Amino acid sequence: MIDLQLDLHTPAASGSSSVTPSQPVPTVRLFPSITEPQPNAAEATARQLIAYIEREAVRRAGEHVDGWRAVWANHEATPQQICEALGTEAAKFFAVASDNVRHLATVAATCGLQITDLLPAEVLQSPPIKINPDGTVTVQE
């Protein structure tokens, strides 16, 4: 069922250009012959769960791409400068990023996809880095 809620505004009595909302018009069915099947509670929940997982995978992929580009395609700082700014947190940053790619690869495989269906190939390749014992990272370019 497609419902259309009309919200009409009328000009103010003072003649100014501002508008004041009128009382909402009752819902009107312009095309009553067009119906959409209403899912039962289980179907509705299943659709919500699938939509959530899809949004989450797309969000995580997007965050990974943004993070990769912030390090490796930054026009204002070199990757080594960024690693130095991360300090002893750099090793954790790269470990979490690597874990994220592995998780996205698992999600892709579970859904019959390739990792490149979720992430551009460019972000799957990075220059080698050396993880130092203190948690800092050295870019091996």
C-alpha positions in Angstrom: 0.0 0.0 0.0 1.4 3.4 -0.9 0.2 6.2 1.3 0.7 9.9 0.6 0.7 12.4 3.4 0.1 15.9 2.1 1.3 18.8 4.2 -0.1 22.0 2.8 1.1 25.4 3.8 -1.0 28.6 3.4 0.4 32.2 3.3 0.2 34.1 6.5 -2.7 36.5 6.8 -0.5 39.5 7.1 0.5 39.2 3.5 4.1 38.5 4.2 6.1 35.9 2.4 6.3 33.6 5.4 4.2 30.5 5.5 2.4 28.9 8.4 1.5 25.2 8.3 -2.1 24.3 8.1 -3.7 21.3 9.7 -2.3 18.1 8.1 -4.6 16.7 5.4 -5.7 13.2 6.1 -3.8 10.5 4.3 -5.1 10.1 0.8 -4.8 7.0 -1.4 -4.3 8.3 -4.9 -3.8 4.8 -6.4 -5.8 2.4 -4.3 -5.5 -0.4 -6.8 -1.8 -0.6 -6.3 -0.9 -2.6 -3.2 2.3 -3.8 -1.8 2.4 -7.0 0.2 3.0 -6.4 3.8 5.6 -8.7 5.3 4.8 -10.5 8.5 6.9 -9.8 11.6 9.6 -12.4 10.8 10.0 -11.3 7.2 10.2 -7.6 8.2 12.8 -8.5 10.8 14.8 -10.6 8.3 14.8 -7.7 5.8 16.0 -5.3 8.5 18.8 -7.7 9.6 20.0 -8.1 6.0 19.8 -4.4 5.4 21.8 -3.8 8.6 24.6 -6.2 7.6 24.8 -4.8 4.1 25.0 -1.2 5.5 27.6 -2.2 8.0 29.8 -4.0 5.4 29.6 -1.0 3.1 30.4 1.4 6.0 33.4 -0.6 7.1 34.7 -0.8 3.5 34.3 2.9 3.1 36.0 3.6 6.4 38.9 1.4 5.4 39.2 3.1 2.0 39.2 6.5 3.7 41.9 5.4 6.2 44.1 3.8 3.5 43.9 7.0 1.4 44.6 9.2 4.5 47.9 7.3 4.9 49.0 6.3 1.5 47.5 8.9 -0.8 47.8 12.0 1.5 49.0 15.1 -0.4 49.9 17.0 2.8 52.0 14.4 4.7 54.1 11.4 3.9 53.1 7.9 5.1 56.2 8.0 7.4 55.2 11.3 8.9 51.8 9.9 9.6 53.3 6.8 11.2 55.5 9.0 13.3 52.4 11.1 14.4 50.7 7.8 15.4 53.6 7.0 17.6 53.4 3.8 19.6 49.7 3.4 18.4 50.8 2.9 14.8 51.2 -0.9 15.2 47.7 -1.2 16.6 46.3 1.0 13.7 47.8 -1.2 11.1 46.8 -4.4 12.9 43.2 -3.3 13.1 43.2 -2.2 9.5 44.6 -5.6 8.5 42.0 -7.4 10.7 39.3 -5.3 9.0 40.4 -6.4 5.5 40.4 -10.0 6.6 36.9 -9.7 8.1 35.6 -8.0 4.9 37.2 -10.7 2.8 35.4 -13.3 5.0 32.1 -11.5 4.6 32.6 -11.3 0.8 33.4 -15.0 0.6 30.4 -15.9 2.7 28.2 -13.9 0.3 29.8 -15.5 -2.8 31.8 -12.3 -3.6 35.4 -11.4 -4.0 37.1 -8.9 -1.7 37.4 -6.5 -4.7 33.6 -6.4 -4.8 33.8 -4.5 -1.4 37.2 -2.8 -1.7 39.0 -1.3 -4.6 42.2 -3.2 -5.5 44.4 -0.2 -4.8 43.6 -0.4 -1.1 44.6 -4.0 -0.9 48.2 -3.2 -1.8 50.4 -1.0 0.5 54.1 -0.4 0.7 55.8 -2.7 3.2 56.1 -1.5 6.8 58.2 -2.6 9.7 56.5 -3.0 13.1 59.0 -2.0 15.7 59.1 -3.5 19.2 57.8 -0.3 20.8 54.7 -0.2 18.6 56.0 2.4 16.1 56.1 1.7 12.4 58.7 2.4 9.8 57.6 2.6 6.1 59.9 0.5 4.0 59.6 2.5 0.7 
